[in-house]
Protein backbone atom coordinates (compact mmCIF):
# COMPACT_ATOMS: atom_id res chain seq x y z
CA UNK A 1 0.00 0.00 0.00
CA UNK A 2 3.01 2.29 0.32
CA UNK A 3 5.33 3.17 3.17
CA UNK A 4 8.14 5.38 4.35
CA UNK A 5 10.85 2.92 3.44
CA UNK A 6 13.92 2.33 5.54
CA UNK A 7 15.39 5.12 7.59
CA UNK A 8 12.49 7.56 7.83
CA UNK A 9 12.48 10.96 6.16
CA UNK A 10 15.66 11.93 4.35
CA UNK A 11 17.29 15.04 5.91
CA UNK A 12 17.03 18.10 3.69
CA UNK A 13 20.78 18.80 3.48
CA UNK A 14 21.54 15.19 2.53
CA UNK A 15 18.70 15.27 0.01
CA UNK A 16 19.74 18.53 -1.65
CA UNK A 17 23.38 17.50 -1.96
CA UNK A 18 22.57 14.12 -3.50
CA UNK A 19 19.83 15.54 -5.72
CA UNK A 20 22.26 18.04 -7.23
CA UNK A 21 24.82 15.29 -7.83
CA UNK A 22 22.20 13.12 -9.55
CA UNK A 23 20.97 16.03 -11.63
CA UNK A 24 24.52 16.57 -12.84
CA UNK A 25 24.54 12.93 -13.92
CA UNK A 26 21.23 13.46 -15.72
CA UNK A 27 22.89 16.21 -17.74
CA UNK A 28 25.61 13.74 -18.71
CA UNK A 29 22.93 11.21 -19.63
CA UNK A 30 21.24 13.83 -21.79
CA UNK A 31 24.45 14.56 -23.68
CA UNK A 32 25.00 10.83 -24.22
CA UNK A 33 21.44 10.44 -25.54
CA UNK A 34 21.96 13.33 -27.92
CA UNK A 35 25.37 12.22 -29.16
CA UNK A 36 24.42 8.56 -29.57
CA UNK A 37 21.00 9.18 -31.07
CA UNK A 38 19.45 7.10 -28.30
CA UNK A 39 15.72 7.08 -27.57
CA UNK A 40 14.59 7.02 -23.95
CA UNK A 41 11.04 6.68 -22.61
CA UNK A 42 10.24 6.98 -18.91
CA UNK A 43 6.72 6.19 -17.70
CA UNK A 44 5.53 7.73 -14.42
CA UNK A 45 2.42 6.13 -12.92
CA UNK A 46 0.94 5.84 -9.46
CA UNK A 47 -1.64 7.10 -7.04
CA UNK A 48 -2.93 10.66 -7.13
CA UNK A 49 -0.64 12.88 -5.03
CA UNK A 50 2.05 10.19 -4.99
CA UNK A 51 4.75 12.66 -6.09
CA UNK A 52 5.06 11.89 -9.81
CA UNK A 53 4.87 15.51 -10.93
CA UNK A 54 7.38 16.84 -8.43
CA UNK A 55 9.82 14.07 -9.33
CA UNK A 56 9.50 14.87 -13.04
CA UNK A 57 10.30 18.52 -12.23
CA UNK A 58 13.52 17.46 -10.51
CA UNK A 59 14.46 15.16 -13.37
CA UNK A 60 14.06 17.89 -16.00
CA UNK A 61 15.22 20.90 -13.96
CA UNK A 62 18.61 21.23 -15.71
CA UNK A 63 17.80 19.41 -18.95
CA UNK A 64 17.31 20.91 -22.39
CA UNK A 65 13.55 20.93 -23.15
CA UNK A 66 14.38 20.24 -26.79
CA UNK A 67 15.94 16.95 -25.70
CA UNK A 68 13.82 15.99 -22.69
CA UNK A 69 10.08 16.40 -23.25
CA UNK A 70 7.27 15.92 -20.75
CA UNK A 71 4.09 14.40 -22.16
CA UNK A 72 0.93 14.83 -20.08
CA UNK A 73 -2.02 14.18 -22.35
CA UNK A 74 -5.53 15.53 -21.64
CA UNK A 75 -8.74 13.55 -21.84
CA UNK A 76 -9.03 12.02 -25.34
CA UNK A 77 -11.25 13.74 -27.87
CA UNK A 78 -14.24 12.04 -29.46
CA UNK A 79 -12.14 11.28 -32.53
CA UNK A 80 -9.28 9.86 -30.46
CA UNK A 81 -11.71 7.54 -28.70
CA UNK A 82 -12.32 5.86 -32.08
CA UNK A 83 -8.58 5.33 -32.76
CA UNK A 84 -6.45 2.37 -31.81
CA UNK A 85 -5.90 2.95 -28.09
CA UNK A 86 -2.11 3.35 -28.31
CA UNK A 87 -2.28 5.61 -31.35
CA UNK A 88 -2.20 8.98 -29.62
CA UNK A 89 0.75 7.89 -27.49
CA UNK A 90 2.80 6.65 -30.44
CA UNK A 91 3.01 10.14 -31.94
CA UNK A 92 4.77 11.37 -28.79
CA UNK A 93 7.48 8.69 -28.76
CA UNK A 94 11.05 10.00 -29.07
CA UNK A 95 13.11 10.31 -32.22
CA UNK A 96 16.88 9.86 -32.12
CA UNK A 97 18.53 11.93 -29.39
CA UNK A 98 15.36 12.50 -27.36
CA UNK A 99 14.04 11.65 -23.90
CA UNK A 100 10.28 11.51 -23.32
CA UNK A 101 8.79 11.43 -19.84
CA UNK A 102 5.16 10.37 -19.69
CA UNK A 103 3.33 12.00 -16.78
CA UNK A 104 0.75 9.22 -16.88
CA UNK A 105 0.63 7.15 -20.00
CA UNK A 106 -1.22 4.40 -21.82
CA UNK A 107 -1.69 2.84 -18.39
CA UNK A 108 -4.66 5.16 -17.85
CA UNK A 109 -6.72 2.34 -19.27
CA UNK A 110 -5.59 -0.04 -16.55
CA UNK A 111 -6.20 2.52 -13.82
CA UNK A 112 -8.71 5.34 -13.91
CA UNK A 113 -10.56 4.08 -17.01
CA UNK A 114 -10.94 0.63 -15.51
CA UNK A 115 -12.00 1.81 -12.05
CA UNK A 116 -14.31 4.61 -13.20
CA UNK A 117 -15.91 2.59 -15.99
CA UNK A 118 -14.63 4.80 -18.81
CA UNK A 119 -13.78 1.75 -20.91
CA UNK A 120 -15.64 -1.48 -21.53
CA UNK A 121 -14.47 -4.81 -20.12
CA UNK A 122 -13.60 -5.87 -23.66
CA UNK A 123 -11.45 -2.76 -24.18
CA UNK A 124 -9.75 -3.37 -20.84
CA UNK A 125 -8.98 -7.01 -21.61
CA UNK A 126 -7.68 -6.04 -25.04
CA UNK A 127 -5.35 -3.54 -23.37
CA UNK A 128 -3.93 -6.15 -21.01
CA UNK A 129 -3.25 -8.37 -24.01
CA UNK A 130 -1.81 -5.70 -26.30
CA UNK A 131 0.23 -3.66 -23.82
CA UNK A 132 3.05 -6.21 -23.35
CA UNK A 133 3.19 -6.70 -27.12
CA UNK A 134 3.31 -2.93 -27.66
CA UNK A 135 6.12 -2.47 -25.16
CA UNK A 136 8.11 -5.40 -26.53
CA UNK A 137 7.93 -3.75 -29.95
CA UNK A 138 9.27 -0.50 -28.49
CA UNK A 139 12.17 -2.26 -26.78
CA UNK A 140 12.87 -4.44 -29.81
CA UNK A 141 13.16 -1.28 -31.91
CA UNK A 142 15.83 0.05 -29.58
CA UNK A 143 13.86 2.34 -27.27
CA UNK A 144 15.14 2.37 -23.68
CA UNK A 145 11.93 2.02 -21.67
CA UNK A 146 11.68 2.47 -17.90
CA UNK A 147 8.41 2.25 -15.93
CA UNK A 148 7.92 3.58 -12.39
CA UNK A 149 4.95 3.12 -10.10
CA UNK A 150 4.82 5.65 -7.25
CA UNK A 151 3.27 4.04 -4.19
CA UNK A 152 1.82 6.16 -1.38
CA UNK A 153 -0.11 5.10 1.71
CA UNK A 154 -3.75 6.09 2.14
CA UNK A 155 -2.92 8.18 5.21
CA UNK A 156 -0.17 10.14 3.43
CA UNK A 157 -2.31 10.63 0.33
CA UNK A 158 -5.09 12.05 2.50
CA UNK A 159 -2.63 14.40 4.21
CA UNK A 160 -1.40 15.68 0.83
CA UNK A 161 -4.94 16.18 -0.44
CA UNK A 162 -5.77 18.20 2.67
CA UNK A 163 -2.59 20.25 2.24
CA UNK A 164 -3.57 21.10 -1.33
CA UNK A 165 -7.08 21.96 -0.25
CA UNK A 166 -5.71 24.41 2.31
CA UNK A 167 -3.23 26.02 -0.11
CA UNK A 168 -4.75 28.42 -2.70
CA UNK A 169 -1.58 28.15 -4.79
CA UNK A 170 -1.96 24.38 -5.14
CA UNK A 171 -5.72 23.92 -4.95
CA UNK A 172 -5.83 23.62 -8.75
CA UNK A 173 -4.12 20.24 -8.36
CA UNK A 174 -7.28 18.81 -6.80
CA UNK A 175 -10.10 17.55 -8.99
CA UNK A 176 -13.36 15.66 -8.44
CA UNK A 177 -11.44 12.61 -9.69
CA UNK A 178 -9.01 12.98 -6.80
CA UNK A 179 -11.88 13.03 -4.34
CA UNK A 180 -13.32 9.93 -5.97
CA UNK A 181 -10.00 8.13 -5.61
CA UNK A 182 -10.34 8.32 -1.81
CA UNK A 183 -13.62 6.43 -1.86
CA UNK A 184 -12.25 3.94 -4.40
CA UNK A 185 -8.91 3.27 -2.75
CA UNK A 186 -9.32 -0.51 -2.73
CA UNK A 187 -10.67 -0.55 -6.30
CA UNK A 188 -7.55 1.25 -7.46
CA UNK A 189 -5.41 -1.17 -5.44
CA UNK A 190 -6.97 -4.16 -7.14
CA UNK A 191 -6.64 -2.53 -10.56
CA UNK A 192 -2.96 -1.80 -9.91
CA UNK A 193 -2.29 -5.37 -8.79
CA UNK A 194 -3.95 -6.81 -11.88
CA UNK A 195 -2.09 -4.38 -14.12
CA UNK A 196 1.27 -5.42 -12.68
CA UNK A 197 0.48 -9.11 -13.14
CA UNK A 198 -0.13 -8.63 -16.86
CA UNK A 199 2.40 -5.92 -17.75
CA UNK A 200 5.43 -6.57 -15.54
CA UNK A 201 7.43 -8.22 -18.32
CA UNK A 202 11.17 -8.97 -18.51
CA UNK A 203 11.62 -6.60 -21.46
CA UNK A 204 9.93 -3.73 -19.60
CA UNK A 205 9.62 -4.44 -15.86
CA UNK A 206 7.82 -2.24 -13.37
CA UNK A 207 9.81 -0.55 -10.61
CA UNK A 208 7.88 0.48 -7.51
CA UNK A 209 8.93 3.73 -5.81
CA UNK A 210 7.93 4.09 -2.16
CA UNK A 211 6.88 7.73 -2.00
CA UNK A 212 5.55 8.57 1.45
CA UNK A 213 8.82 10.49 1.76
CA UNK A 214 9.01 12.59 -1.41
CA UNK A 215 12.69 13.40 -0.97
CA UNK A 216 13.62 9.75 -0.69
CA UNK A 217 11.35 8.85 -3.61
CA UNK A 218 12.95 11.41 -5.93
CA UNK A 219 16.49 10.35 -5.03
CA UNK A 220 15.70 6.64 -5.39
CA UNK A 221 13.90 7.02 -8.72
CA UNK A 222 16.56 9.20 -10.35
CA UNK A 223 19.39 6.98 -9.11
CA UNK A 224 17.63 3.92 -10.51
CA UNK A 225 17.01 5.56 -13.89
CA UNK A 226 20.69 6.48 -14.15
CA UNK A 227 21.63 2.87 -13.40
CA UNK A 228 19.21 1.59 -16.05
CA UNK A 229 20.63 3.60 -18.96
CA UNK A 230 24.12 2.62 -20.18
CA UNK A 231 25.28 6.22 -20.61
CA UNK A 232 28.83 7.49 -20.57
CA UNK A 233 30.18 10.98 -20.17
CA UNK A 234 30.56 12.68 -23.53
CA UNK A 235 33.42 15.09 -23.99
CA UNK A 236 32.21 18.37 -25.40
CA UNK A 237 34.48 20.70 -27.36
CA UNK A 238 36.08 23.43 -25.28
CA UNK A 239 34.43 26.81 -25.74
CA UNK A 240 35.98 30.23 -25.25
CA UNK A 241 34.27 33.58 -25.51
CA UNK A 242 35.52 35.51 -28.53
CA UNK A 243 36.60 39.14 -28.07
CA UNK A 244 33.97 41.70 -28.91
CA UNK A 245 34.66 43.37 -32.26
CA UNK A 246 35.20 47.14 -32.32
CA UNK A 247 32.13 49.34 -32.71
CA UNK A 248 30.98 50.20 -36.21
CA UNK A 249 29.02 53.22 -35.09
CA UNK A 250 25.78 51.58 -33.91
CA UNK A 251 23.69 53.81 -31.64
CA UNK A 252 20.74 52.55 -29.62
CA UNK A 253 17.42 54.28 -30.41
CA UNK A 254 16.14 56.75 -27.78
CA UNK A 255 14.33 55.00 -24.93
CA UNK A 256 11.16 57.01 -25.47
CA UNK A 257 10.69 55.36 -28.88
CA UNK A 258 10.06 51.97 -27.25
CA UNK A 259 7.61 50.67 -24.65
CA UNK A 260 9.31 49.31 -21.55
CA UNK A 261 7.89 47.07 -18.84
CA UNK A 262 7.20 49.23 -15.75
CA UNK A 263 9.80 48.86 -13.01
CA UNK A 264 7.59 47.09 -10.48
CA UNK A 265 10.72 45.94 -8.62
CA UNK A 266 11.47 49.57 -7.71
CA UNK A 267 8.25 49.72 -5.67
CA UNK A 268 9.34 46.88 -3.39
CA UNK A 269 10.91 47.36 0.01
CA UNK A 270 13.38 44.97 1.63
Phi, psi and omega per residue, in radians:
X1 nan -0.221 -3.110
X2 2.016 2.578 -3.129
X3 -2.852 3.117 -3.064
X4 -1.441 -0.173 -3.121
X5 1.296 -3.095 -3.082
X6 -1.389 2.412 2.990
X7 1.631 -0.019 3.119
X8 1.267 -2.814 -3.080
X9 -1.266 2.380 -3.130
X10 -1.277 2.241 3.129
X11 -1.028 2.516 -3.046
X12 -1.023 -0.797 -3.087
X13 -1.104 -0.713 3.102
X14 -1.119 -0.758 -3.137
X15 -1.067 -0.867 -3.070
X16 -1.131 -0.681 3.132
X17 -1.136 -0.825 -3.112
X18 -1.238 -0.629 3.105
X19 -1.058 -0.781 -3.134
X20 -1.111 -0.678 3.109
X21 -1.109 -0.768 -3.133
X22 -1.167 -0.648 3.109
X23 -1.147 -0.586 3.053
X24 -1.123 -0.646 3.083
X25 -1.199 -0.609 3.087
X26 -1.095 -0.622 3.077
X27 -1.120 -0.710 3.083
X28 -1.115 -0.729 3.099
X29 -1.047 -0.748 3.126
X30 -1.023 -0.788 -3.122
X31 -1.148 -0.622 3.087
X32 -1.153 -0.764 3.119
X33 -1.030 -0.767 -3.106
X34 -1.183 -0.762 -3.077
X35 -1.275 -0.568 -3.104
X36 -1.586 -0.155 -3.074
X37 1.192 0.502 -3.139
X38 -1.297 2.818 3.083
X39 -2.205 2.133 -3.069
X40 -2.143 2.305 3.050
X41 -2.160 2.251 3.086
X42 -2.142 2.147 -3.129
X43 -1.777 2.216 3.092
X44 -1.958 2.025 3.095
X45 -2.298 2.917 3.093
X46 2.605 -3.065 3.140
X47 -1.104 2.749 2.958
X48 -1.079 2.410 3.134
X49 1.166 0.405 3.139
X50 -1.475 -0.116 3.078
X51 1.777 0.265 3.131
X52 -1.098 -0.885 -3.067
X53 -1.072 -0.756 -3.125
X54 -1.194 -0.554 3.085
X55 -1.203 -0.745 3.105
X56 -1.034 -0.689 3.113
X57 -1.048 -0.719 3.141
X58 -1.237 -0.595 3.106
X59 -1.117 -0.749 -3.007
X60 -1.646 -0.025 -2.985
X61 -0.917 -0.725 -3.082
X62 -1.940 0.196 -3.095
X63 -1.625 2.734 3.119
X64 -1.332 2.072 -3.116
X65 -1.093 -0.272 3.053
X66 -1.372 -0.305 3.113
X67 -1.779 -0.811 -3.097
X68 -1.859 1.925 -3.108
X69 -1.893 2.465 3.029
X70 -1.740 2.271 3.106
X71 -2.026 2.014 3.090
X72 -2.296 1.609 -2.992
X73 -1.378 2.517 3.072
X74 -1.365 -3.086 3.071
X75 -1.026 2.387 -3.120
X76 -1.103 2.576 3.090
X77 -1.326 3.018 3.110
X78 -1.065 -0.702 3.121
X79 -1.130 -0.774 -3.119
X80 -1.097 -0.500 3.123
X81 -1.174 -0.326 3.125
X82 -1.638 -0.098 -3.139
X83 -1.439 2.915 2.915
X84 -0.965 2.377 -2.965
X85 -0.955 -0.719 -3.055
X86 -1.399 -0.088 -2.969
X87 -1.050 -0.782 -3.066
X88 -1.299 -0.281 3.059
X89 -1.464 -0.591 -3.108
X90 -1.013 -0.688 -3.086
X91 -1.172 -0.221 3.136
X92 -1.772 0.023 3.125
X93 -1.153 2.685 -3.043
X94 -1.314 2.612 2.896
X95 -1.606 -3.105 -3.120
X96 -1.019 2.333 3.094
X97 1.428 0.365 -3.099
X98 -2.210 2.646 3.033
X99 -2.094 2.263 3.095
X100 -2.111 2.219 3.101
X101 -1.934 2.031 3.140
X102 -1.565 1.948 3.023
X103 -1.479 1.524 -2.849
X104 1.285 2.678 -2.943
X105 -2.613 -2.681 3.088
X106 -1.080 -0.218 3.123
X107 -1.298 -0.022 3.002
X108 -0.949 -0.602 -3.114
X109 -1.156 -0.569 -3.133
X110 -1.481 -0.165 -3.118
X111 -1.978 -1.674 -3.020
X112 -1.090 -0.684 -3.129
X113 -1.148 -0.696 3.118
X114 -1.149 -0.848 -3.049
X115 -1.224 -0.715 -3.058
X116 -1.546 -0.023 3.101
X117 1.326 0.457 -3.139
X118 -1.445 -0.121 3.045
X119 -2.319 2.741 3.122
X120 -1.373 2.865 3.096
X121 -1.073 -0.653 3.118
X122 -1.110 -0.752 3.113
X123 -1.114 -0.688 3.136
X124 -1.129 -0.811 -3.139
X125 -1.139 -0.625 3.095
X126 -1.121 -0.682 3.105
X127 -1.078 -0.826 -3.125
X128 -1.054 -0.548 3.108
X129 -1.351 -0.743 -3.019
X130 -1.436 -0.515 -3.039
X131 -1.012 -0.855 3.100
X132 -1.064 -0.633 3.102
X133 -1.127 -0.809 3.131
X134 -1.010 -0.810 -3.099
X135 -1.243 -0.598 3.051
X136 -1.096 -0.667 3.100
X137 -1.106 -0.717 3.114
X138 -1.074 -0.831 -3.115
X139 -1.167 -0.722 3.129
X140 -1.066 -0.543 3.141
X141 -1.432 -0.035 3.058
X142 1.841 -0.013 3.112
X143 -1.266 2.335 3.075
X144 -1.547 1.857 -3.013
X145 -1.908 2.191 3.061
X146 -2.192 2.398 -3.093
X147 -2.189 2.230 -3.113
X148 -2.162 2.289 3.048
X149 -1.906 2.066 -3.131
X150 -1.575 2.044 -3.055
X151 -1.839 2.207 3.134
X152 -2.306 2.518 -3.128
X153 -1.270 2.775 3.142
X154 -1.108 -0.658 -3.137
X155 -1.145 -0.754 -3.129
X156 -1.226 -0.664 3.082
X157 -1.061 -0.766 3.134
X158 -1.084 -0.716 3.131
X159 -1.087 -0.719 -3.133
X160 -1.210 -0.668 3.071
X161 -1.062 -0.777 -3.135
X162 -1.125 -0.666 3.118
X163 -1.109 -0.707 3.103
X164 -1.185 -0.665 -3.138
X165 -1.113 -0.581 -3.102
X166 -1.508 -0.132 -3.054
X167 -1.973 1.905 -3.109
X168 -1.090 -0.373 3.126
X169 -1.386 -0.305 -3.108
X170 -2.127 0.065 -3.092
X171 -1.102 -0.455 3.135
X172 -1.079 -0.375 -3.130
X173 -1.240 -0.299 -3.135
X174 -1.580 2.459 3.117
X175 -2.405 2.860 3.047
X176 -0.957 -0.536 3.114
X177 -1.140 -0.628 3.092
X178 -1.109 -0.756 3.127
X179 -1.094 -0.653 3.132
X180 -1.173 -0.557 -3.109
X181 -1.146 -0.438 3.092
X182 -1.165 -0.810 -3.121
X183 -1.210 -0.430 -3.071
X184 -1.900 0.542 -3.090
X185 -0.963 -0.854 -3.098
X186 -1.221 -0.581 3.085
X187 -1.089 -0.747 3.107
X188 -1.167 -0.608 3.106
X189 -1.108 -0.785 3.124
X190 -1.134 -0.714 3.133
X191 -1.106 -0.713 3.121
X192 -1.124 -0.759 -3.136
X193 -1.076 -0.754 -3.141
X194 -1.174 -0.668 3.107
X195 -1.059 -0.778 -3.120
X196 -1.134 -0.665 3.135
X197 -1.023 -0.721 -3.033
X198 -1.546 -0.420 -2.985
X199 -2.077 0.037 3.071
X200 -1.500 1.470 -3.011
X201 -1.868 2.706 -3.116
X202 -1.004 -0.636 -3.122
X203 -1.235 -0.475 -3.107
X204 -2.582 1.303 -3.093
X205 -1.293 2.731 3.022
X206 -1.484 2.555 3.039
X207 -2.206 2.087 -3.091
X208 -1.528 2.279 3.127
X209 -1.935 1.980 3.057
X210 -1.215 2.128 -2.943
X211 -2.222 0.391 3.008
X212 -1.094 -0.572 3.015
X213 -1.809 1.840 -3.058
X214 -1.081 -0.658 -3.135
X215 -1.082 -0.837 -3.134
X216 -1.098 -0.700 -3.118
X217 -1.094 -0.780 -3.126
X218 -1.098 -0.805 -3.128
X219 -1.081 -0.818 -3.088
X220 -1.125 -0.736 -3.097
X221 -1.171 -0.801 -3.107
X222 -1.142 -0.741 3.123
X223 -1.062 -0.708 3.138
X224 -1.169 -0.758 3.122
X225 -1.019 -0.762 3.131
X226 -1.082 -0.608 3.137
X227 -1.316 -0.355 -3.071
X228 -1.538 -0.279 -3.118
X229 -1.891 2.183 -3.069
X230 -1.383 0.986 -3.083
X231 -1.453 2.777 3.038
X232 -2.346 2.702 3.120
X233 -1.187 2.319 -3.125
X234 -1.818 2.208 3.121
X235 -1.327 2.207 3.111
X236 -1.754 2.585 -3.135
X237 -1.079 2.477 3.127
X238 -1.154 2.393 3.137
X239 -2.041 2.442 3.042
X240 -2.288 2.506 3.119
X241 -1.269 2.228 3.119
X242 -1.302 2.702 3.074
X243 -1.180 2.563 3.098
X244 -1.247 2.356 3.134
X245 -1.229 2.756 3.117
X246 -1.131 2.669 -3.127
X247 -1.108 2.504 3.072
X248 -1.921 0.389 3.054
X249 1.652 0.187 3.138
X250 -1.167 2.373 3.047
X251 -2.194 2.327 -3.138
X252 -1.222 2.431 3.121
X253 -1.074 2.698 3.098
X254 -0.988 2.487 -3.073
X255 -1.039 -0.593 -3.067
X256 -1.195 -0.172 3.126
X257 -1.505 -0.064 -3.112
X258 -2.248 2.700 3.122
X259 -1.661 2.117 -3.118
X260 -1.823 2.624 3.020
X261 -1.148 2.287 3.119
X262 -0.991 2.550 -3.095
X263 -1.434 1.312 3.121
X264 -1.082 -0.577 -3.123
X265 -1.028 -0.532 -3.099
X266 -1.201 -0.325 -3.130
X267 -1.480 -0.139 -3.052
X268 -1.500 2.623 3.057
X269 -2.021 2.621 -3.107
X270 -1.310 nan nan
